């Protein structure tokens, strides 16, 4: 019922909209501005557009599906030639794709995988990094550091988000493999990608007496919140392994300080550039791969220096 309502709403938004091949203006709806990784992604979209002489209108959906749908409606009304969406809710993308296809407006999803990624229309694409790699690289390194045994807690992103689902699945898949089977998940809960909520969740686990050897977080922000709570509780960071994903500037600083042990570089800049490139090509009627992968890379204290300037 929810998906049907979204489809009907978006069909009304897009119906009768004219399309021109001139890619001079692109509308961009970001799930939220208040996120370090997405800020880098947004800045990359803006910088790449400027380099290419493309006008972009970037809006903050404030993590609200309804707000994002209204932004799409406004983009269409203002005459954008292509739309880039960093989805608030990846379950809402079926309606977006169907409506955009009907209006013949190119649509590019970036960073967060749409639920209909394998059924996108010809004038739509997805630019991101393969999440089946992210959590796998992360957990395999954690397994090595734990010597294949011990207890972990898992901090999940928003449960409606494909990246959170896949990264958590990656963790489960790795600990099911030979050499990591003696690792046990003793707690697993969402902290919604947030540093503050990661802090709160870790505080709750510590208060409940949860015992663990490692914290495996779906992103760096939650991992940083966990570190704050651990240090506030007087825990020695030498005795607990903390792992995140994204290799943000704050995460690399925490790694340099000896607090974060593992992260995985996800190129926000690469994704931003890839999204603009795809949107422009589609608006010109050119062919684009429907899945554009920007590689993940494991980051540890041994190689972190090469990522400091990225």
C-alpha positions as protocol buffer text, in pm:
chain_id: "A"
residue {
  index: 1
  type: UNK
  ca { x: 0 y: 0 z: 0 }
}
residue {
  index: 2
  type: UNK
  ca { x: 286 y: 235 z: 89 }
}
residue {
  index: 3
  type: UNK
  ca { x: 462 y: 171 z: -246 }
}
residue {
  index: 4
  type: UNK
  ca { x: 137 y: 216 z: -441 }
}
residue {
  index: 5
  type: UNK
  ca { x: 73 y: 551 z: -272 }
}
residue {
  index: 6
  type: UNK
  ca { x: 425 y: 667 z: -353 }
}
residue {
  index: 7
  type: UNK
  ca { x: 386 y: 559 z: -716 }
}
residue {
  index: 8
  type: UNK
  ca { x: 55 y: 746 z: -755 }
}
residue {
  index: 9
  type: UNK
  ca { x: 196 y: 1059 z: -592 }
}
residue {
  index: 10
  type: UNK
  ca { x: 503 y: 1060 z: -813 }
}
residue {
  index: 11
  type: UNK
  ca { x: 300 y: 985 z: -1128 }
}
residue {
  index: 12
  type: UNK
  ca { x: 99 y: 1297 z: -1056 }
}
residue {
  index: 13
  type: UNK
  ca { x: 418 y: 1493 z: -1004 }
}
residue {
  index: 14
  type: UNK
  ca { x: 584 y: 1390 z: -1330 }
}
residue {
  index: 15
  type: UNK
  ca { x: 292 y: 1349 z: -1573 }
}
residue {
  index: 16
  type: UNK
  ca { x: 299 y: 1583 z: -1868 }
}
residue {
  index: 17
  type: UNK
  ca { x: 647 y: 1717 z: -1791 }
}
residue {
  index: 18
  type: UNK
  ca { x: 850 y: 1828 z: -2093 }
}
residue {
  index: 19
  type: UNK
  ca { x: 1209 y: 1711 z: -2137 }
}
residue {
  index: 20
  type: UNK
  ca { x: 1498 y: 1879 z: -2314 }
}
residue {
  index: 21
  type: UNK
  ca { x: 1838 y: 1726 z: -2391 }
}
residue {
  index: 22
  type: UNK
  ca { x: 2028 y: 2032 z: -2271 }
}
residue {
  index: 23
  type: UNK
  ca { x: 2187 y: 1919 z: -1939 }
}
residue {
  index: 24
  type: UNK
  ca { x: 2243 y: 2277 z: -1818 }
}
residue {
  index: 25
  type: UNK
  ca { x: 2054 y: 2229 z: -1492 }
}
residue {
  index: 26
  type: UNK
  ca { x: 2043 y: 1928 z: -1262 }
}
residue {
  index: 27
  type: UNK
  ca { x: 1829 y: 1895 z: -951 }
}
residue {
  index: 28
  type: UNK
  ca { x: 1986 y: 1712 z: -657 }
}
residue {
  index: 29
  type: UNK
  ca { x: 1798 y: 1584 z: -354 }
}
residue {
  index: 30
  type: UNK
  ca { x: 2023 y: 1472 z: -69 }
}
residue {
  index: 31
  type: UNK
  ca { x: 1881 y: 1257 z: 211 }
}
residue {
  index: 32
  type: UNK
  ca { x: 2029 y: 1500 z: 462 }
}
residue {
  index: 33
  type: UNK
  ca { x: 2301 y: 1764 z: 488 }
}
residue {
  index: 34
  type: UNK
  ca { x: 2393 y: 1689 z: 851 }
}
residue {
  index: 35
  type: UNK
  ca { x: 2625 y: 1396 z: 777 }
}
residue {
  index: 36
  type: UNK
  ca { x: 3001 y: 1410 z: 719 }
}
residue {
  index: 37
  type: UNK
  ca { x: 3014 y: 1160 z: 434 }
}
residue {
  index: 38
  type: UNK
  ca { x: 2712 y: 1304 z: 254 }
}
residue {
  index: 39
  type: UNK
  ca { x: 2858 y: 1653 z: 292 }
}
residue {
  index: 40
  type: UNK
  ca { x: 3169 y: 1539 z: 103 }
}
residue {
  index: 41
  type: UNK
  ca { x: 2945 y: 1376 z: -158 }
}
residue {
  index: 42
  type: UNK
  ca { x: 2741 y: 1693 z: -196 }
}
residue {
  index: 43
  type: UNK
  ca { x: 3051 y: 1910 z: -224 }
}
residue {
  index: 44
  type: UNK
  ca { x: 3186 y: 1681 z: -496 }
}
residue {
  index: 45
  type: UNK
  ca { x: 2861 y: 1703 z: -694 }
}
residue {
  index: 46
  type: UNK
  ca { x: 2875 y: 2082 z: -669 }
}
residue {
  index: 47
  type: UNK
  ca { x: 3244 y: 2106 z: -762 }
}
residue {
  index: 48
  type: UNK
  ca { x: 3214 y: 1866 z: -1057 }
}
residue {
  index: 49
  type: UNK
  ca { x: 2908 y: 2050 z: -1189 }
}
residue {
  index: 50
  type: UNK
  ca { x: 3095 y: 2381 z: -1168 }
}
residue {
  index: 51
  type: UNK
  ca { x: 3391 y: 2237 z: -1359 }
}
residue {
  index: 52
  type: UNK
  ca { x: 3156 y: 2119 z: -1634 }
}
residue {
  index: 53
  type: UNK
  ca { x: 2953 y: 2440 z: -1647 }
}
residue {
  index: 54
  type: UNK
  ca { x: 2643 y: 2265 z: -1516 }
}
residue {
  index: 55
  type: UNK
  ca { x: 2400 y: 2447 z: -1288 }
}
residue {
  index: 56
  type: UNK
  ca { x: 2287 y: 2240 z: -990 }
}
residue {
  index: 57
  type: UNK
  ca { x: 2009 y: 2297 z: -744 }
}
residue {
  index: 58
  type: UNK
  ca { x: 2089 y: 2097 z: -429 }
}
residue {
  index: 59
  type: UNK
  ca { x: 1823 y: 2045 z: -163 }
}
residue {
  index: 60
  type: UNK
  ca { x: 1825 y: 1890 z: 186 }
}
residue {
  index: 61
  type: UNK
  ca { x: 1547 y: 1632 z: 234 }
}
residue {
  index: 62
  type: UNK
  ca { x: 1615 y: 1640 z: 610 }
}
residue {
  index: 63
  type: UNK
  ca { x: 1573 y: 1262 z: 621 }
}
residue {
  index: 64
  type: UNK
  ca { x: 1202 y: 1289 z: 534 }
}
residue {
  index: 65
  type: UNK
  ca { x: 1051 y: 1098 z: 240 }
}
residue {
  index: 66
  type: UNK
  ca { x: 770 y: 1350 z: 196 }
}
residue {
  index: 67
  type: UNK
  ca { x: 1015 y: 1637 z: 180 }
}
residue {
  index: 68
  type: UNK
  ca { x: 1220 y: 1454 z: -81 }
}
residue {
  index: 69
  type: UNK
  ca { x: 912 y: 1394 z: -298 }
}
residue {
  index: 70
  type: UNK
  ca { x: 824 y: 1764 z: -277 }
}
residue {
  index: 71
  type: UNK
  ca { x: 1177 y: 1855 z: -383 }
}
residue {
  index: 72
  type: UNK
  ca { x: 1144 y: 1631 z: -690 }
}
residue {
  index: 73
  type: UNK
  ca { x: 817 y: 1803 z: -775 }
}
residue {
  index: 74
  type: UNK
  ca { x: 985 y: 2142 z: -749 }
}
residue {
  index: 75
  type: UNK
  ca { x: 1277 y: 2029 z: -968 }
}
residue {
  index: 76
  type: UNK
  ca { x: 1036 y: 1927 z: -1241 }
}
residue {
  index: 77
  type: UNK
  ca { x: 843 y: 2254 z: -1214 }
}
residue {
  index: 78
  type: UNK
  ca { x: 1164 y: 2458 z: -1240 }
}
residue {
  index: 79
  type: UNK
  ca { x: 1270 y: 2281 z: -1560 }
}
residue {
  index: 80
  type: UNK
  ca { x: 1566 y: 2066 z: -1456 }
}
residue {
  index: 81
  type: UNK
  ca { x: 1700 y: 1838 z: -1727 }
}
residue {
  index: 82
  type: UNK
  ca { x: 1806 y: 1554 z: -1496 }
}
residue {
  index: 83
  type: UNK
  ca { x: 1765 y: 1456 z: -1131 }
}
residue {
  index: 84
  type: UNK
  ca { x: 2012 y: 1304 z: -886 }
}
residue {
  index: 85
  type: UNK
  ca { x: 1867 y: 1142 z: -573 }
}
residue {
  index: 86
  type: UNK
  ca { x: 2040 y: 1025 z: -258 }
}
residue {
  index: 87
  type: UNK
  ca { x: 1733 y: 840 z: -124 }
}
residue {
  index: 88
  type: UNK
  ca { x: 1596 y: 891 z: 225 }
}
residue {
  index: 89
  type: UNK
  ca { x: 1419 y: 555 z: 203 }
}
residue {
  index: 90
  type: UNK
  ca { x: 1545 y: 310 z: -58 }
}
residue {
  index: 91
  type: UNK
  ca { x: 1203 y: 138 z: -58 }
}
residue {
  index: 92
  type: UNK
  ca { x: 1052 y: 454 z: -208 }
}
residue {
  index: 93
  type: UNK
  ca { x: 1258 y: 438 z: -527 }
}
residue {
  index: 94
  type: UNK
  ca { x: 1021 y: 219 z: -732 }
}
residue {
  index: 95
  type: UNK
  ca { x: 768 y: 500 z: -755 }
}
residue {
  index: 96
  type: UNK
  ca { x: 1038 y: 755 z: -833 }
}
residue {
  index: 97
  type: UNK
  ca { x: 1176 y: 543 z: -1117 }
}
residue {
  index: 98
  type: UNK
  ca { x: 835 y: 473 z: -1271 }
}
residue {
  index: 99
  type: UNK
  ca { x: 731 y: 838 z: -1262 }
}
residue {
  index: 100
  type: UNK
  ca { x: 1062 y: 968 z: -1396 }
}
residue {
  index: 101
  type: UNK
  ca { x: 1049 y: 715 z: -1680 }
}
residue {
  index: 102
  type: UNK
  ca { x: 698 y: 829 z: -1772 }
}
residue {
  index: 103
  type: UNK
  ca { x: 815 y: 1192 z: -1787 }
}
residue {
  index: 104
  type: UNK
  ca { x: 1133 y: 1094 z: -1977 }
}
residue {
  index: 105
  type: UNK
  ca { x: 1351 y: 1267 z: -1718 }
}
residue {
  index: 106
  type: UNK
  ca { x: 1690 y: 1101 z: -1652 }
}
residue {
  index: 107
  type: UNK
  ca { x: 1730 y: 991 z: -1293 }
}
residue {
  index: 108
  type: UNK
  ca { x: 2052 y: 895 z: -1115 }
}
residue {
  index: 109
  type: UNK
  ca { x: 2055 y: 739 z: -770 }
}
residue {
  index: 110
  type: UNK
  ca { x: 2376 y: 799 z: -578 }
}
residue {
  index: 111
  type: UNK
  ca { x: 2535 y: 626 z: -277 }
}
residue {
  index: 112
  type: UNK
  ca { x: 2224 y: 449 z: -147 }
}
residue {
  index: 113
  type: UNK
  ca { x: 2111 y: 151 z: -354 }
}
residue {
  index: 114
  type: UNK
  ca { x: 1751 y: 171 z: -477 }
}
residue {
  index: 115
  type: UNK
  ca { x: 1540 y: -135 z: -410 }
}
residue {
  index: 116
  type: UNK
  ca { x: 1474 y: -164 z: -784 }
}
residue {
  index: 117
  type: UNK
  ca { x: 1841 y: -141 z: -884 }
}
residue {
  index: 118
  type: UNK
  ca { x: 1817 y: -448 z: -1110 }
}
residue {
  index: 119
  type: UNK
  ca { x: 1508 y: -316 z: -1292 }
}
residue {
  index: 120
  type: UNK
  ca { x: 1601 y: 46 z: -1366 }
}
residue {
  index: 121
  type: UNK
  ca { x: 1468 y: 199 z: -1690 }
}
residue {
  index: 122
  type: UNK
  ca { x: 1716 y: 275 z: -1970 }
}
residue {
  index: 123
  type: UNK
  ca { x: 1753 y: 643 z: -1876 }
}
residue {
  index: 124
  type: UNK
  ca { x: 1837 y: 574 z: -1510 }
}
residue {
  index: 125
  type: UNK
  ca { x: 2152 y: 466 z: -1327 }
}
residue {
  index: 126
  type: UNK
  ca { x: 2299 y: 395 z: -986 }
}
residue {
  index: 127
  type: UNK
  ca { x: 2640 y: 532 z: -882 }
}
residue {
  index: 128
  type: UNK
  ca { x: 2792 y: 400 z: -562 }
}
residue {
  index: 129
  type: UNK
  ca { x: 3030 y: 146 z: -413 }
}
residue {
  index: 130
  type: UNK
  ca { x: 2944 y: -224 z: -392 }
}
residue {
  index: 131
  type: UNK
  ca { x: 2823 y: -277 z: -36 }
}
residue {
  index: 132
  type: UNK
  ca { x: 2888 y: -650 z: -58 }
}
residue {
  index: 133
  type: UNK
  ca { x: 3255 y: -551 z: -43 }
}
residue {
  index: 134
  type: UNK
  ca { x: 3242 y: -287 z: 232 }
}
residue {
  index: 135
  type: UNK
  ca { x: 3136 y: -490 z: 534 }
}
residue {
  index: 136
  type: UNK
  ca { x: 3331 y: -789 z: 409 }
}
residue {
  index: 137
  type: UNK
  ca { x: 3662 y: -598 z: 402 }
}
residue {
  index: 138
  type: UNK
  ca { x: 3580 y: -451 z: 743 }
}
residue {
  index: 139
  type: UNK
  ca { x: 3485 y: -775 z: 918 }
}
residue {
  index: 140
  type: UNK
  ca { x: 3766 y: -981 z: 765 }
}
residue {
  index: 141
  type: UNK
  ca { x: 4017 y: -736 z: 912 }
}
residue {
  index: 142
  type: UNK
  ca { x: 3839 y: -739 z: 1249 }
}
residue {
  index: 143
  type: UNK
  ca { x: 3851 y: -1119 z: 1244 }
}
residue {
  index: 144
  type: UNK
  ca { x: 4228 y: -1106 z: 1188 }
}
residue {
  index: 145
  type: UNK
  ca { x: 4275 y: -862 z: 1475 }
}
residue {
  index: 146
  type: UNK
  ca { x: 4061 y: -1082 z: 1702 }
}
residue {
  index: 147
  type: UNK
  ca { x: 4252 y: -1392 z: 1592 }
}
residue {
  index: 148
  type: UNK
  ca { x: 3921 y: -1550 z: 1494 }
}
residue {
  index: 149
  type: UNK
  ca { x: 3750 y: -1556 z: 1833 }
}
residue {
  index: 150
  type: UNK
  ca { x: 3567 y: -1333 z: 2081 }
}
residue {
  index: 151
  type: UNK
  ca { x: 3250 y: -1125 z: 2117 }
}
residue {
  index: 152
  type: UNK
  ca { x: 3140 y: -832 z: 1903 }
}
residue {
  index: 153
  type: UNK
  ca { x: 2863 y: -574 z: 1907 }
}
residue {
  index: 154
  type: UNK
  ca { x: 2724 y: -447 z: 1577 }
}
residue {
  index: 155
  type: UNK
  ca { x: 2600 y: -91 z: 1524 }
}
residue {
  index: 156
  type: UNK
  ca { x: 2360 y: -77 z: 1230 }
}
residue {
  index: 157
  type: UNK
  ca { x: 2259 y: 217 z: 1014 }
}
residue {
  index: 158
  type: UNK
  ca { x: 1895 y: 298 z: 943 }
}
residue {
  index: 159
  type: UNK
  ca { x: 1704 y: -27 z: 896 }
}
residue {
  index: 160
  type: UNK
  ca { x: 1529 y: 107 z: 584 }
}
residue {
  index: 161
  type: UNK
  ca { x: 1866 y: 163 z: 417 }
}
residue {
  index: 162
  type: UNK
  ca { x: 2010 y: -98 z: 182 }
}
residue {
  index: 163
  type: UNK
  ca { x: 2369 y: -17 z: 284 }
}
residue {
  index: 164
  type: UNK
  ca { x: 2291 y: -90 z: 649 }
}
residue {
  index: 165
  type: UNK
  ca { x: 2121 y: -417 z: 557 }
}
residue {
  index: 166
  type: UNK
  ca { x: 2405 y: -531 z: 331 }
}
residue {
  index: 167
  type: UNK
  ca { x: 2692 y: -423 z: 558 }
}
residue {
  index: 168
  type: UNK
  ca { x: 2532 y: -609 z: 849 }
}
residue {
  index: 169
  type: UNK
  ca { x: 2480 y: -915 z: 629 }
}
residue {
  index: 170
  type: UNK
  ca { x: 2849 y: -894 z: 534 }
}
residue {
  index: 171
  type: UNK
  ca { x: 2944 y: -919 z: 902 }
}
residue {
  index: 172
  type: UNK
  ca { x: 2725 y: -1225 z: 950 }
}
residue {
  index: 173
  type: UNK
  ca { x: 2862 y: -1386 z: 635 }
}
residue {
  index: 174
  type: UNK
  ca { x: 3225 y: -1338 z: 741 }
}
residue {
  index: 175
  type: UNK
  ca { x: 3180 y: -1483 z: 1089 }
}
residue {
  index: 176
  type: UNK
  ca { x: 3018 y: -1789 z: 931 }
}
residue {
  index: 177
  type: UNK
  ca { x: 3342 y: -1863 z: 744 }
}
residue {
  index: 178
  type: UNK
  ca { x: 3619 y: -2093 z: 855 }
}
residue {
  index: 179
  type: UNK
  ca { x: 3865 y: -1908 z: 1077 }
}
residue {
  index: 180
  type: UNK
  ca { x: 3603 y: -1663 z: 1209 }
}
residue {
  index: 181
  type: UNK
  ca { x: 3337 y: -1904 z: 1339 }
}
residue {
  index: 182
  type: UNK
  ca { x: 3439 y: -1851 z: 1702 }
}
residue {
  index: 183
  type: UNK
  ca { x: 3331 y: -1487 z: 1686 }
}
residue {
  index: 184
  type: UNK
  ca { x: 2990 y: -1425 z: 1841 }
}
residue {
  index: 185
  type: UNK
  ca { x: 2757 y: -1126 z: 1803 }
}
residue {
  index: 186
  type: UNK
  ca { x: 2632 y: -1043 z: 2153 }
}
residue {
  index: 187
  type: UNK
  ca { x: 2435 y: -731 z: 2060 }
}
residue {
  index: 188
  type: UNK
  ca { x: 2314 y: -578 z: 1734 }
}
residue {
  index: 189
  type: UNK
  ca { x: 2109 y: -260 z: 1711 }
}
residue {
  index: 190
  type: UNK
  ca { x: 2059 y: 48 z: 1496 }
}
residue {
  index: 191
  type: UNK
  ca { x: 2209 y: 387 z: 1583 }
}
residue {
  index: 192
  type: UNK
  ca { x: 2077 y: 536 z: 1255 }
}
residue {
  index: 193
  type: UNK
  ca { x: 2420 y: 639 z: 1116 }
}
residue {
  index: 194
  type: UNK
  ca { x: 2447 y: 904 z: 1394 }
}
residue {
  index: 195
  type: UNK
  ca { x: 2747 y: 981 z: 1614 }
}
residue {
  index: 196
  type: UNK
  ca { x: 2519 y: 1097 z: 1895 }
}
residue {
  index: 197
  type: UNK
  ca { x: 2301 y: 787 z: 1874 }
}
residue {
  index: 198
  type: UNK
  ca { x: 2611 y: 569 z: 1851 }
}
residue {
  index: 199
  type: UNK
  ca { x: 2729 y: 727 z: 2176 }
}
residue {
  index: 200
  type: UNK
  ca { x: 2390 y: 665 z: 2339 }
}
residue {
  index: 201
  type: UNK
  ca { x: 2374 y: 304 z: 2221 }
}
residue {
  index: 202
  type: UNK
  ca { x: 2723 y: 224 z: 2346 }
}
residue {
  index: 203
  type: UNK
  ca { x: 2642 y: 389 z: 2680 }
}
residue {
  index: 204
  type: UNK
  ca { x: 2335 y: 166 z: 2709 }
}
residue {
  index: 205
  type: UNK
  ca { x: 2534 y: -147 z: 2628 }
}
residue {
  index: 206
  type: UNK
  ca { x: 2799 y: -58 z: 2885 }
}
residue {
  index: 207
  type: UNK
  ca { x: 2534 y: 17 z: 3146 }
}
residue {
  index: 208
  type: UNK
  ca { x: 2373 y: -320 z: 3078 }
}
residue {
  index: 209
  type: UNK
  ca { x: 2706 y: -493 z: 3137 }
}
residue {
  index: 210
  type: UNK
  ca { x: 2742 y: -620 z: 2780 }
}
residue {
  index: 211
  type: UNK
  ca { x: 3088 y: -771 z: 2737 }
}
residue {
  index: 212
  type: UNK
  ca { x: 3259 y: -751 z: 2400 }
}
residue {
  index: 213
  type: UNK
  ca { x: 3600 y: -742 z: 2236 }
}
residue {
  index: 214
  type: UNK
  ca { x: 3513 y: -538 z: 1928 }
}
residue {
  index: 215
  type: UNK
  ca { x: 3266 y: -282 z: 1797 }
}
residue {
  index: 216
  type: UNK
  ca { x: 3172 y: -328 z: 1432 }
}
residue {
  index: 217
  type: UNK
  ca { x: 2986 y: -23 z: 1302 }
}
residue {
  index: 218
  type: UNK
  ca { x: 2812 y: 21 z: 967 }
}
residue {
  index: 219
  type: UNK
  ca { x: 2974 y: 366 z: 939 }
}
residue {
  index: 220
  type: UNK
  ca { x: 3240 y: 586 z: 1095 }
}
residue {
  index: 221
  type: UNK
  ca { x: 3000 y: 826 z: 1263 }
}
residue {
  index: 222
  type: UNK
  ca { x: 2848 y: 559 z: 1488 }
}
residue {
  index: 223
  type: UNK
  ca { x: 3195 y: 419 z: 1554 }
}
residue {
  index: 224
  type: UNK
  ca { x: 3312 y: 763 z: 1667 }
}
residue {
  index: 225
  type: UNK
  ca { x: 3012 y: 789 z: 1898 }
}
residue {
  index: 226
  type: UNK
  ca { x: 3100 y: 448 z: 2042 }
}
residue {
  index: 227
  type: UNK
  ca { x: 3458 y: 564 z: 2102 }
}
residue {
  index: 228
  type: UNK
  ca { x: 3332 y: 872 z: 2286 }
}
residue {
  index: 229
  type: UNK
  ca { x: 3118 y: 656 z: 2514 }
}
residue {
  index: 230
  type: UNK
  ca { x: 3395 y: 403 z: 2576 }
}
residue {
  index: 231
  type: UNK
  ca { x: 3641 y: 674 z: 2672 }
}
residue {
  index: 232
  type: UNK
  ca { x: 3384 y: 849 z: 2891 }
}
residue {
  index: 233
  type: UNK
  ca { x: 3336 y: 518 z: 3074 }
}
residue {
  index: 234
  type: UNK
  ca { x: 3711 y: 494 z: 3132 }
}
residue {
  index: 235
  type: UNK
  ca { x: 3764 y: 202 z: 2894 }
}
residue {
  index: 236
  type: UNK
  ca { x: 4112 y: 155 z: 2751 }
}
residue {
  index: 237
  type: UNK
  ca { x: 4106 y: 182 z: 2372 }
}
residue {
  index: 238
  type: UNK
  ca { x: 4397 y: -63 z: 2361 }
}
residue {
  index: 239
  type: UNK
  ca { x: 4165 y: -338 z: 2483 }
}
residue {
  index: 240
  type: UNK
  ca { x: 3876 y: -298 z: 2238 }
}
residue {
  index: 241
  type: UNK
  ca { x: 3877 y: -308 z: 1858 }
}
residue {
  index: 242
  type: UNK
  ca { x: 3660 y: -45 z: 1686 }
}
residue {
  index: 243
  type: UNK
  ca { x: 3578 y: -60 z: 1317 }
}
residue {
  index: 244
  type: UNK
  ca { x: 3383 y: 175 z: 1091 }
}
residue {
  index: 245
  type: UNK
  ca { x: 3326 y: 239 z: 722 }
}
residue {
  index: 246
  type: UNK
  ca { x: 3379 y: 554 z: 506 }
}
residue {
  index: 247
  type: UNK
  ca { x: 3728 y: 675 z: 610 }
}
residue {
  index: 248
  type: UNK
  ca { x: 3600 y: 1025 z: 685 }
}
residue {
  index: 249
  type: UNK
  ca { x: 3845 y: 1292 z: 802 }
}
residue {
  index: 250
  type: UNK
  ca { x: 3724 y: 1256 z: 1162 }
}
residue {
  index: 251
  type: UNK
  ca { x: 3762 y: 879 z: 1145 }
}
residue {
  index: 252
  type: UNK
  ca { x: 4117 y: 904 z: 1013 }
}
residue {
  index: 253
  type: UNK
  ca { x: 4201 y: 1147 z: 1293 }
}
residue {
  index: 254
  type: UNK
  ca { x: 4065 y: 893 z: 1543 }
}
residue {
  index: 255
  type: UNK
  ca { x: 4274 y: 622 z: 1380 }
}
residue {
  index: 256
  type: UNK
  ca { x: 4585 y: 838 z: 1403 }
}
residue {
  index: 257
  type: UNK
  ca { x: 4508 y: 891 z: 1771 }
}
residue {
  index: 258
  type: UNK
  ca { x: 4494 y: 513 z: 1821 }
}
residue {
  index: 259
  type: UNK
  ca { x: 4119 y: 496 z: 1889 }
}
residue {
  index: 260
  type: UNK
  ca { x: 3986 y: 355 z: 1561 }
}
residue {
  index: 261
  type: UNK
  ca { x: 4139 y: 33 z: 1432 }
}
residue {
  index: 262
  type: UNK
  ca { x: 3967 y: -29 z: 1100 }
}
residue {
  index: 263
  type: UNK
  ca { x: 3771 y: 165 z: 841 }
}
residue {
  index: 264
  type: UNK
  ca { x: 3693 y: 124 z: 472 }
}
residue {
  index: 265
  type: UNK
  ca { x: 3747 y: 406 z: 227 }
}
residue {
  index: 266
  type: UNK
  ca { x: 3438 y: 493 z: 30 }
}
residue {
  index: 267
  type: UNK
  ca { x: 3508 y: 768 z: -219 }
}
residue {
  index: 268
  type: UNK
  ca { x: 3237 y: 1029 z: -169 }
}
residue {
  index: 269
  type: UNK
  ca { x: 3421 y: 1248 z: -417 }
}
residue {
  index: 270
  type: UNK
  ca { x: 3428 y: 967 z: -673 }
}
residue {
  index: 271
  type: UNK
  ca { x: 3058 y: 900 z: -628 }
}
residue {
  index: 272
  type: UNK
  ca { x: 2970 y: 1267 z: -661 }
}
residue {
  index: 273
  type: UNK
  ca { x: 3167 y: 1302 z: -984 }
}
residue {
  index: 274
  type: UNK
  ca { x: 3022 y: 977 z: -1116 }
}
residue {
  index: 275
  type: UNK
  ca { x: 2666 y: 1095 z: -1045 }
}
residue {
  index: 276
  type: UNK
  ca { x: 2710 y: 1422 z: -1236 }
}
residue {
  index: 277
  type: UNK
  ca { x: 2885 y: 1246 z: -1525 }
}
residue {
  index: 278
  type: UNK
  ca { x: 2601 y: 993 z: -1552 }
}
residue {
  index: 279
  type: UNK
  ca { x: 2328 y: 1258 z: -1527 }
}
residue {
  index: 280
  type: UNK
  ca { x: 2487 y: 1471 z: -1800 }
}
residue {
  index: 281
  type: UNK
  ca { x: 2536 y: 1175 z: -2036 }
}
residue {
  index: 282
  type: UNK
  ca { x: 2179 y: 1052 z: -1985 }
}
residue {
  index: 283
  type: UNK
  ca { x: 2044 y: 1403 z: -2045 }
}
residue {
  index: 284
  type: UNK
  ca { x: 2234 y: 1407 z: -2376 }
}
residue {
  index: 285
  type: UNK
  ca { x: 2091 y: 1070 z: -2471 }
}
residue {
  index: 286
  type: UNK
  ca { x: 2422 y: 890 z: -2431 }
}
residue {
  index: 287
  type: UNK
  ca { x: 2462 y: 536 z: -2299 }
}
residue {
  index: 288
  type: UNK
  ca { x: 2560 y: 487 z: -1934 }
}
residue {
  index: 289
  type: UNK
  ca { x: 2627 y: 168 z: -1737 }
}
residue {
  index: 290
  type: UNK
  ca { x: 2332 y: 124 z: -1504 }
}
residue {
  index: 291
  type: UNK
  ca { x: 2561 y: 31 z: -1217 }
}
residue {
  index: 292
  type: UNK
  ca { x: 2869 y: 246 z: -1180 }
}
residue {
  index: 293
  type: UNK
  ca { x: 3092 y: 107 z: -905 }
}
residue {
  index: 294
  type: UNK
  ca { x: 3346 y: 319 z: -719 }
}
residue {
  index: 295
  type: UNK
  ca { x: 3580 y: 69 z: -540 }
}
residue {
  index: 296
  type: UNK
  ca { x: 3598 y: 31 z: -161 }
}
residue {
  index: 297
  type: UNK
  ca { x: 3947 y: 13 z: -4 }
}
residue {
  index: 298
  type: UNK
  ca { x: 4053 y: -122 z: 338 }
}
residue {
  index: 299
  type: UNK
  ca { x: 4215 y: 138 z: 565 }
}
residue {
  index: 300
  type: UNK
  ca { x: 4426 y: 47 z: 869 }
}
residue {
  index: 301
  type: UNK
  ca { x: 4692 y: 232 z: 1072 }
}
residue {
  index: 302
  type: UNK
  ca { x: 4950 y: 89 z: 831 }
}
residue {
  index: 303
  type: UNK
  ca { x: 4817 y: 265 z: 522 }
}
residue {
  index: 304
  type: UNK
  ca { x: 4601 y: 547 z: 662 }
}
residue {
  index: 305
  type: UNK
  ca { x: 4844 y: 825 z: 561 }
}
residue {
  index: 306
  type: UNK
  ca { x: 4763 y: 780 z: 192 }
}
residue {
  index: 307
  type: UNK
  ca { x: 4396 y: 853 z: 263 }
}
residue {
  index: 308
  type: UNK
  ca { x: 4446 y: 1165 z: 473 }
}
residue {
  index: 309
  type: UNK
  ca { x: 4426 y: 1398 z: 173 }
}
residue {
  index: 310
  type: UNK
  ca { x: 4144 y: 1218 z: -11 }
}
